[in-house]
Amino acid sequence: MDDGVLLARPDSELPLTCEAMRQVICELGAAVYSWTIDTDQVSWSDNARDLLGPHRWQRARTGKEYGALVEPGSGLCRAEAAMASNLHGGGLFPGLQALSPPDIGHARPFETVYCLSLPPGCGQRRLWIEDRGVGRFDAHGRLVQVDGMIRRYSVGRPVRYAKPPGMQADRQRLASMIDERLAARYADGGEFGFMLVSIDQLSQFNDAYGYRVADEVIDIVGLRLAAQLREGEEMARFSGSKFALLLRDWPGENLAGAAHRFLTAVNGTAARTAAGAVSVTISAGGLVAPRQGRNVGEIFARAQDTLQRVRASAGGTFLSYSPSFDREAECRANLRFADDIVSALSEGRVKLAFQPIAAGATRQVAFHECLVRIASHSGHVFDGSAIIPTAERFGLTRLIDLRSLELAFAALEADPALRLSVNVSPGSIHDGAWLNLLEERSRQGFGERLILELTESATIADLDSVRRTVNWLHDLGCKVAMDDFGVGYTSFRNLRRLGVDMLKIDGSFISSLMQSPDDRHFVRALLDLAGNLGIETVAEWVLDEPTGELLTQWGCTYLQGQLIGLATCTAPPTAA
């Protein structure tokens, strides 16, 4: 820390020096350090020896020696956390830049928790450390200095859960049990296991036999799991088809051995229900805390992520959590972007871009497709490829669809000659707010100039329900298009039952049309069948004139892509 930096006290004319600040921090039980990267020397406040203990203190004089004390897998070490703050955009604290020495490019805050392992030949217990500091980087992004403080991470962080409607109290009880065990293990340096178990086929049981049999299966699985509990182990209902297992302290039976005990008890024998014997399997994902999960939220999130991965790859088995810096960094980035999406919706930064779609025969623009865009505070504009995956993951697509529809109707109202198509995600088809807006504005006459684009995957999920929706949209005067056709499994028989007005052929078949004989055969056959059914067609991603001319010869109704025009955020000209 630079002792030349002065901060003014609000209630005094005397400056508060960094030395005075350091003294306050030390009196609160933390130790202050400054690490110079070029020399690898770490200077500490006087109380660091007492905090770390004499054996660790001997190995804390250089960054390399101190980093070697960090137990692998327990958390990001100091250098990794500082570099990650710069790589993944840990924003500047107010005033932080001003406190950086003049020859340093920028500074970024970081926070990490890790475990300092036992030095060789020492009987001292392991020590969990919370490390907070500021990484200082030169103009080329190279880490040159780290200033910060450490303190003992002696208790679990408090986690408060608002009980959601319909959720049993077991998860709150489980959180309290984990908090208590974390506090004990932070104090004595021990570890314990945590496992999430999920019933693999519960939705199929519900569909095939009804909810009563599905409830029987849940009860049977719960009883079999409970029968395997040993002294010091606890079980709680985590959610509808998931159970949580709080396992005994380590050392003892390893996590894989415990998982085998529970999986064998359930997967090895059919469950006898009122509907007869049914084959039931469970999958499990687990971790060792606090090494792989330092608080309740982290333990829940990492166990669920591990369980999701094992179910996606090899159901009926167990997977132990393996730390992945890239995956966790991606999760944090997705959370930040989801928050940006919510802010953009409330601040009016969600816009529409309009891409022209022209008649193949005349090349006259017939209508425009509305494509969502989000403008960041820095001025960067994100398109649908960046927005939609995150929005779908965090349940934000309905809000985006609602805002897009509002903007589309505003554009239709501003230009009486304009025709637009709007994309609709599967969840919005049955969303009350979206349907009410559509009905209200369509009754005002705007529906006749609107085309709703449904994805092919949404239509095949519930054919009868979508058919009723299509009929209702027709009653409002809207046309209906099936988007990205060709990448799903919709048959032409089902296509005729749905009664859609238009097919949009997925661009992956169109962009390589002139180079791929297979794509040419597929697209031509599709156009012939659509023409026989009286369904209009749109070819996406039409890049050049030879492709456009060939599609027109084959009877494609409309062309969309670079040949016709790219999407722009300016108001589209009136269709000719």
C-alpha positions in Angstrom: 0.0 0.0 0.0 1.2 3.5 -0.8 1.5 5.5 2.5 1.5 8.7 0.5 -2.2 8.3 -0.3 -4.4 10.3 2.1 -8.1 9.9 2.7 -10.1 12.6 4.5 -12.3 11.7 7.4 -15.8 13.1 7.0 -15.9 14.3 10.7 -12.3 15.6 11.0 -9.9 17.8 9.2 -7.1 15.4 9.9 -6.2 13.0 7.0 -6.5 9.2 7.5 -3.2 7.7 6.4 -2.9 4.2 4.9 -0.9 3.2 8.0 -3.9 4.2 10.2 -6.2 2.2 7.9 -3.8 -0.8 8.2 -3.9 -0.6 11.9 -7.7 -0.6 12.0 -7.8 -3.7 9.7 -5.3 -5.5 11.9 -7.3 -4.7 15.0 -10.3 -6.3 13.3 -8.4 -9.6 13.1 -7.1 -9.4 9.5 -3.5 -9.2 8.2 -2.4 -6.8 5.5 0.1 -7.7 2.7 1.7 -6.2 -0.3 3.2 -8.5 -3.0 5.6 -7.2 -5.7 5.5 -9.5 -8.7 8.9 -8.7 -10.2 10.8 -9.6 -7.0 8.1 -12.1 -5.7 8.6 -10.6 -2.2 5.6 -10.3 0.1 5.6 -7.8 2.9 3.1 -8.5 5.8 1.7 -6.6 8.7 3.1 -7.6 12.1 0.1 -9.8 13.1 0.4 -12.1 10.0 2.6 -14.5 11.9 -0.1 -15.0 14.6 -2.8 -15.4 12.0 -0.9 -17.9 9.8 0.9 -19.8 12.5 4.7 -20.2 12.7 5.0 -23.0 10.3 3.1 -21.3 7.5 4.7 -18.0 8.3 8.1 -19.4 7.4 6.7 -20.2 3.9 4.8 -16.9 3.3 7.7 -14.6 2.5 7.4 -15.0 -1.3 4.4 -15.3 -3.6 5.7 -18.7 -4.9 6.1 -20.2 -1.4 2.7 -18.9 -0.2 1.0 -20.1 -3.4 2.4 -23.6 -2.8 0.5 -23.8 0.5 -2.9 -23.5 -1.2 -4.5 -26.9 -1.3 -5.4 -27.8 -4.9 -9.1 -27.6 -5.7 -9.9 -25.5 -2.5 -10.3 -22.3 -4.5 -8.5 -19.8 -6.7 -5.1 -18.8 -5.3 -4.2 -15.2 -4.9 -2.5 -14.9 -8.3 -5.3 -16.7 -10.1 -8.0 -14.6 -8.5 -6.2 -11.3 -9.4 -5.7 -12.4 -13.0 -9.3 -13.6 -13.3 -10.6 -10.2 -12.1 -8.8 -8.6 -15.0 -9.7 -11.3 -17.6 -13.4 -11.5 -16.7 -14.1 -7.8 -16.1 -14.3 -7.4 -12.3 -15.4 -3.7 -12.5 -13.4 -1.0 -10.8 -14.4 0.2 -7.4 -15.3 3.9 -7.2 -12.0 5.8 -6.8 -9.8 2.7 -7.2 -8.2 4.0 -10.4 -7.2 7.2 -8.6 -5.4 5.2 -5.9 -3.2 3.3 -8.4 0.5 4.5 -8.7 1.0 6.7 -11.8 3.1 4.1 -13.6 0.4 1.3 -13.3 -2.2 1.0 -16.0 -5.3 0.0 -14.0 -6.4 -1.8 -10.9 -9.1 -4.4 -10.2 -10.5 -5.8 -7.0 -10.7 -9.5 -6.3 -12.0 -11.9 -3.6 -11.2 -15.5 -3.1 -11.4 -18.2 -0.4 -8.9 -21.1 -0.2 -7.4 -23.6 2.2 -3.8 -23.5 3.3 -2.7 -27.1 3.7 -0.5 -28.6 6.3 3.2 -28.0 5.7 5.2 -31.3 5.6 6.0 -32.7 9.0 3.7 -30.3 10.8 0.7 -31.4 12.9 -1.0 -28.0 12.7 -4.6 -28.2 11.3 -5.5 -26.8 7.9 -6.5 -23.2 7.7 -9.3 -21.6 5.5 -8.4 -18.1 4.4 -10.5 -15.3 2.9 -8.3 -13.2 0.7 -9.5 -9.8 -0.6 -7.3 -7.4 -2.5 -6.5 -5.3 -5.5 -4.5 -6.5 -8.5 -2.5 -3.7 -10.2 -1.7 -4.1 -13.9 0.6 -2.3 -16.3 -0.6 -0.8 -19.6 -0.1 -4.2 -21.3 -2.3 -6.0 -18.8 0.6 -7.7 -16.9 0.1 -8.1 -13.1 2.7 -6.1 -11.3 1.5 -5.7 -7.7 -1.1 -7.1 -5.4 -2.2 -5.3 -2.2 -4.8 -6.8 0.1 -5.7 -8.5 3.4 -6.4 -11.9 4.6 -8.5 -13.2 7.5 -9.5 -16.6 8.9 -12.6 -18.0 7.2 -13.8 -19.5 10.5 -17.6 -19.7 10.0 -20.0 -20.4 7.1 -21.6 -17.3 5.6 -25.2 -16.8 6.6 -27.6 -17.9 3.9 -31.3 -17.0 4.1 -33.8 -18.5 1.9 -37.3 -17.2 1.1 -39.5 -20.3 1.1 -41.1 -20.4 -2.4 -44.7 -21.4 -2.8 -45.2 -25.2 -2.7 -41.6 -25.9 -1.6 -41.3 -28.2 1.5 -39.4 -26.9 4.5 -36.7 -29.6 4.0 -34.4 -27.4 1.9 -34.4 -24.7 4.6 -33.7 -27.3 7.3 -30.9 -28.8 5.0 -29.3 -25.3 4.6 -29.2 -24.9 8.4 -27.6 -28.3 8.8 -25.0 -27.5 6.2 -24.2 -24.1 7.8 -23.7 -25.8 11.2 -21.5 -28.5 9.7 -19.5 -25.9 7.7 -18.9 -23.9 10.9 -17.6 -27.0 12.7 -15.4 -28.0 9.9 -13.9 -24.6 9.4 -13.0 -24.7 13.1 -11.4 -28.1 13.1 -10.1 -28.3 9.6 -12.2 -31.4 8.7 -14.4 -32.2 5.7 -17.8 -33.8 4.9 -19.6 -35.1 1.9 -22.7 -33.8 0.2 -24.7 -35.5 -2.6 -27.8 -34.8 -4.7 -29.8 -37.8 -5.9 -32.4 -37.5 -8.7 -35.0 -40.0 -9.9 -34.3 -40.5 -13.6 -37.7 -41.4 -15.1 -40.2 -39.6 -12.9 -41.8 -37.6 -15.7 -42.3 -40.8 -17.7 -44.0 -42.5 -14.7 -46.2 -39.4 -14.3 -47.2 -39.6 -18.0 -47.7 -43.3 -18.1 -49.3 -44.1 -14.7 -50.4 -40.8 -13.3 -49.2 -38.7 -10.3 -50.3 -41.3 -7.7 -47.9 -43.9 -9.0 -45.2 -41.3 -9.4 -45.7 -40.2 -5.8 -45.4 -43.9 -4.8 -42.1 -44.1 -6.6 -40.8 -41.0 -4.8 -41.8 -42.6 -1.4 -40.1 -45.9 -2.3 -36.9 -44.2 -3.3 -36.9 -42.1 -0.2 -37.3 -45.1 2.1 -34.6 -47.0 0.3 -32.2 -44.1 0.6 -33.1 -43.6 4.3 -32.4 -47.3 5.0 -28.8 -46.7 3.9 -28.0 -43.8 6.2 -25.3 -44.4 8.7 -24.5 -42.7 12.0 -23.9 -39.0 11.4 -25.6 -38.9 8.0 -28.8 -36.9 7.2 -31.3 -36.9 4.3 -33.7 -34.2 3.1 -36.1 -33.7 0.3 -34.4 -31.2 -2.0 -37.1 -30.8 -4.7 -39.8 -32.8 -6.4 -37.6 -35.7 -7.6 -34.4 -34.9 -5.8 -33.0 -35.9 -2.4 -30.1 -34.4 -0.6 -27.7 -36.5 1.4 -25.4 -35.0 4.0 -22.7 -37.6 4.6 -20.4 -38.3 7.5 -17.2 -36.4 8.1 -13.9 -37.3 6.4 -11.7 -39.2 6.7 -13.8 -42.3 6.3 -15.7 -43.8 3.4 -14.9 -41.9 0.2 -17.6 -40.2 -1.8 -17.7 -42.8 -4.6 -18.1 -45.5 -2.0 -21.0 -43.7 -0.4 -22.6 -43.2 -3.8 -22.3 -46.9 -4.6 -24.1 -47.7 -1.4 -27.1 -45.6 -2.2 -27.3 -46.3 -5.9 -27.1 -50.0 -5.4 -30.0 -49.9 -2.9 -32.3 -48.2 -5.4 -31.2 -49.3 -8.9 -30.8 -53.0 -8.1 -34.4 -53.8 -7.4 -37.7 -52.9 -9.2 -40.2 -50.8 -7.2 -43.6 -52.4 -6.5 -46.4 -49.9 -7.0 -50.2 -50.0 -7.3 -49.6 -50.2 -11.1 -47.2 -53.2 -10.7 -43.4 -53.4 -10.6 -41.6 -50.6 -12.3 -37.9 -50.2 -13.0 -36.5 -47.2 -11.1 -33.0 -45.7 -11.4 -31.4 -42.8 -9.7 -28.4 -40.6 -10.6 -26.2 -38.8 -8.1 -23.7 -35.9 -8.1 -21.7 -35.0 -5.1 -18.8 -33.0 -3.6 -16.6 -32.7 -0.6 -17.1 -29.6 1.5 -15.7 -27.1 2.3 -12.9 -28.1 -0.1 -15.3 -28.0 -3.1 -18.1 -25.9 -1.7 -17.5 -23.2 0.9 -21.0 -22.1 1.6 -24.6 -23.3 1.2 -25.2 -21.6 -2.1 -22.0 -22.8 -3.6 -22.6 -26.4 -2.4 -26.1 -26.4 -3.8 -25.1 -24.9 -7.2 -22.1 -27.2 -7.7 -24.0 -30.3 -6.7 -26.8 -29.5 -9.1 -24.4 -28.7 -11.9 -22.7 -32.1 -11.3 -26.0 -33.9 -11.2 -27.1 -32.3 -14.4 -24.0 -33.4 -16.2 -24.2 -37.0 -15.0 -27.8 -37.2 -16.1 -27.0 -35.8 -19.5 -24.2 -38.3 -20.1 -24.8 -41.5 -18.2 -27.9 -41.7 -16.1 -28.1 -44.2 -13.2 -24.5 -43.5 -12.2 -22.5 -41.1 -9.9 -20.3 -38.2 -10.8 -18.0 -36.3 -8.4 -17.6 -32.6 -8.8 -14.5 -31.5 -10.6 -13.6 -27.8 -10.5 -13.5 -26.1 -13.9 -12.4 -22.5 -13.9 -13.7 -21.9 -17.4 -17.2 -23.3 -16.5 -17.5 -21.2 -13.4 -16.3 -18.1 -15.2 -18.9 -18.7 -17.9 -21.6 -19.1 -15.3 -20.6 -15.8 -13.7 -20.5 -14.1 -17.1 -24.0 -15.5 -17.9 -25.4 -14.2 -14.6 -24.0 -10.7 -15.3 -25.4 -10.8 -18.8 -28.8 -12.0 -17.5 -28.8 -9.0 -15.2 -27.9 -6.8 -18.1 -30.9 -8.1 -20.0 -33.3 -7.4 -17.1 -31.8 -3.9 -16.8 -32.1 -3.3 -20.6 -35.8 -4.3 -20.5 -36.5 -1.8 -17.7 -34.4 1.0 -19.1 -35.8 0.8 -22.7 -32.5 -0.5 -24.3 -34.2 -3.4 -26.1 -34.7 -2.5 -29.7 -35.7 -4.1 -33.0 -33.7 -4.5 -36.1 -35.6 -5.0 -39.4 -34.4 -7.4 -42.1 -36.1 -7.2 -45.5 -37.7 -10.3 -47.1 -38.4 -10.0 -50.8 -40.6 -11.9 -53.3 -38.4 -14.2 -55.3 -39.9 -13.4 -58.7 -39.9 -9.6 -58.5 -37.3 -8.9 -55.7 -39.7 -6.4 -54.3 -39.7 -6.3 -50.4 -42.8 -7.9 -49.1 -42.3 -7.7 -45.4 -39.5 -7.4 -42.7 -38.5 -9.7 -39.9 -38.1 -8.2 -36.5 -34.9 -9.2 -34.8 -34.2 -8.3 -31.2 -31.2 -6.2 -30.2 -29.9 -4.9 -26.8 -27.8 -1.8 -26.6 -25.3 -1.9 -23.7 -24.3 1.2 -21.7 -21.0 1.3 -23.6 -22.9 1.5 -26.9 -22.2 -2.1 -28.0 -25.3 -3.7 -29.6 -25.9 -7.4 -28.9 -27.9 -9.5 -31.4 -30.1 -12.5 -30.9 -27.3 -15.1 -31.1 -25.8 -13.5 -27.9 -29.1 -12.7 -26.2 -31.4 -15.7 -26.7 -29.2 -18.6 -25.1 -28.8 -16.6 -21.9 -32.4 -15.5 -21.9 -33.6 -19.1 -22.3 -31.4 -20.3 -19.5 -32.7 -17.7 -17.1 -36.3 -17.7 -18.1 -36.2 -14.3 -19.7 -37.5 -15.1 -23.2 -41.1 -14.3 -22.4 -40.2 -10.8 -21.3 -38.1 -10.3 -24.4 -40.9 -11.7 -26.6 -43.4 -9.3 -25.0 -41.2 -6.3 -25.5 -40.5 -7.3 -29.1 -44.3 -7.6 -29.8 -44.9 -4.2 -28.3 -42.2 -2.6 -30.5 -43.5 -4.4 -33.6 -47.1 -3.1 -33.0 -45.7 0.4 -32.5 -43.9 0.1 -35.9 -47.1 -1.2 -37.6 -49.0 1.7 -36.1 -46.5 4.3 -37.3 -46.5 2.9 -40.9 -49.9 1.7 -42.2 -48.3 0.0 -45.2 -45.7 -2.0 -43.2 -45.8 -5.8 -42.8 -43.7 -7.5 -40.1 -42.9 -11.0 -38.9 -42.1 -11.6 -35.2 -40.4 -14.6 -33.6 -42.1 -16.3 -30.7 -40.4 -18.6 -28.3 -42.2 -21.8 -27.1 -42.9 -20.4 -23.7 -44.6 -17.3 -25.0 -47.2 -19.2 -27.1 -49.2 -19.8 -23.9 -48.1 -16.7 -21.9 -51.1 -14.7 -20.7 -49.5 -11.2 -21.0 -48.2 -11.9 -24.6 -51.6 -13.4 -25.7 -53.5 -10.5 -24.2 -51.3 -7.9 -26.0 -51.6 -9.8 -29.3 -55.4 -10.1 -29.1 -55.9 -6.4 -28.0 -53.8 -5.0 -30.8 -55.0 -7.5 -33.5 -58.6 -6.5 -32.7 -57.5 -2.9 -33.7 -56.6 -4.2 -37.1 -52.8 -4.7 -36.8 -53.0 -8.5 -36.9 -53.6 -8.5 -40.6 -50.1 -7.2 -41.2 -48.4 -9.5 -38.7 -46.7 -12.9 -39.2 -45.9 -15.0 -36.2 -42.8 -17.2 -36.5 -43.0 -20.4 -34.4 -39.9 -22.6 -34.1 -40.2 -26.1 -35.5 -39.2 -27.6 -32.1 -42.0 -25.8 -30.4 -44.7 -27.1 -32.8 -43.8 -30.8 -32.5 -43.7 -30.7 -28.6 -47.5 -30.4 -28.4 -49.1 -30.7 -31.8 -52.8 -30.4 -30.8 -52.2 -27.4 -28.6 -50.2 -25.6 -31.3 -52.8 -26.4 -33.9 -55.5 -24.7 -31.7 -53.1 -21.7 -31.3 -52.6 -21.5 -35.0 -56.4 -21.5 -35.6 -56.8 -18.7 -33.0 -54.1 -16.7 -34.6 -55.8 -17.0 -38.0 -59.0 -15.8 -36.3 -57.1 -12.7 -35.3 -56.0 -12.1 -38.9 -52.4 -13.1 -38.3 -50.4 -15.4 -40.5 -48.2 -18.2 -39.1 -44.8 -19.2 -40.2 -42.7 -22.2 -39.1 -39.2 -21.0 -38.5 -35.9 -23.0 -39.1 -37.8 -25.7 -40.9 -35.7 -28.7 -41.8 -33.6 -29.0 -38.6 -36.4 -30.7 -36.6 -38.6 -33.8 -37.1 -41.9 -32.4 -38.3 -43.5 -34.6 -41.0 -45.5 -33.1 -43.9 -48.5 -34.9 -42.6 -48.3 -33.0 -39.3 -47.5 -29.9 -41.3 -50.8 -30.1 -43.1 -52.6 -30.7 -39.8 -51.0 -27.6 -38.2 -52.3 -25.3 -41.0 -49.3 -22.9 -41.1 -49.2 -20.4 -43.9 -45.4 -20.3 -44.5 -42.2 -22.3 -44.1 -38.9 -20.7 -43.4 -36.2 -23.0 -44.7 -33.2 -23.1 -42.3 -30.3 -21.1 -43.6 -27.8 -24.0 -43.0 -29.3 -25.7 -46.1 -29.3 -22.5 -48.2 -25.9 -21.0 -47.6 -24.2 -24.1 -49.0 -26.8 -24.8 -51.7 -24.4 -24.2 -54.7 -21.7 -26.5 -53.2 -23.8 -29.3 -51.8 -25.7 -31.7 -54.0 -27.4 -33.2 -50.9 -28.7 -29.8 -49.8 -29.9 -29.1 -53.4 -31.9 -32.3 -53.5 -33.4 -31.7 -50.0 -34.4 -28.0 -50.6 -35.9 -28.8 -54.1 -38.0 -31.6 -52.7 -39.1 -29.5 -49.8 -40.2 -26.6 -52.1 -42.1 -29.0 -54.3 -44.0 -30.5 -51.4 -44.7 -27.1 -49.9 -46.0 -25.9 -53.2 -48.4 -28.9 -53.5 -49.7 -28.1 -50.0 -50.3 -24.5 -50.9 -47.7 -23.3 -48.3 -45.5 -20.2 -49.0 -41.8 -20.6 -48.5 -39.0 -18.3 -47.4 -35.3 -19.2 -47.9 -33.0 -17.8 -45.2 -29.3 -16.9 -45.6 -29.5 -16.3 -49.4 -26.0 -14.9 -50.0 -25.7 -14.3 -53.7 -27.6 -14.0 -57.0 -26.9 -17.5 -58.3 -28.5 -19.0 -55.2 -31.4 -16.6 -55.4 -32.0 -17.4 -59.0 -32.0 -21.1 -58.5 -34.4 -20.9 -55.6 -36.7 -18.8 -57.6 -36.7 -21.3 -60.5 -37.6 -24.0 -58.0 -40.7 -22.0 -56.8 -39.4 -20.4 -53.6 -41.8 -17.6 -52.7 -39.6 -15.3 -50.7 -35.8 -14.7 -50.3 -34.1 -13.4 -47.1 -30.4 -12.8 -46.5 -27.4 -10.8 -47.7 -28.6 -10.7 -51.3 -31.8 -8.9 -50.3 -30.4 -6.8 -47.4 -29.1 -7.1 -43.8 -30.9 -6.1 -40.7 -30.8 -2.5 -39.6 -32.1 -0.7 -36.5 -33.6 2.2 -38.6 -37.3 2.2 -39.4 -37.8 0.1 -42.6 -39.1 1.8 -45.7 -42.7 1.0 -46.7 -42.9 -2.2 -48.6 -43.4 -1.7 -52.3 
